[in-house]
């Protein structure tokens, strides 16, 4: 999820939703599979993220 409008125009609840999805999604996903991995003594977690987290785009930040 990525908000494409200018930061000044984004409602706070939408910003909170985006942050919650990005951070809590990884935490909750890990928590869901961890008990089985620990019980089995094995497992691999692969987290996938967006390229947007590694690049800077004025259009994405300011909505120009």
Residue, then its C-alpha position, 0 to 999 in steps of 0.5 A: x500500500x502506498x499513498x500517492x497524494x501529497x503528505x499535506x493532503x493525506x488524512x492521518x488515519x490513512x498514513x497510520x493504515x499504511x504504516x501499520x500494514x508495512x510494519x505490523x504485517x511483517x510482525x504478525x506474519x512472523x508470529x503466525x509461523x514462528x511456533x511451527x518453525x520452533x517446534x520443527x527446529x527448522x524454517x526460513x522466513x522470506x520478507x518481501x518489500x517494495x522497491x519504493x522503500x529503497x528509492x526516492x521519488x518526488x512524485x510519490x512523496x509530494x504527489x507532483 
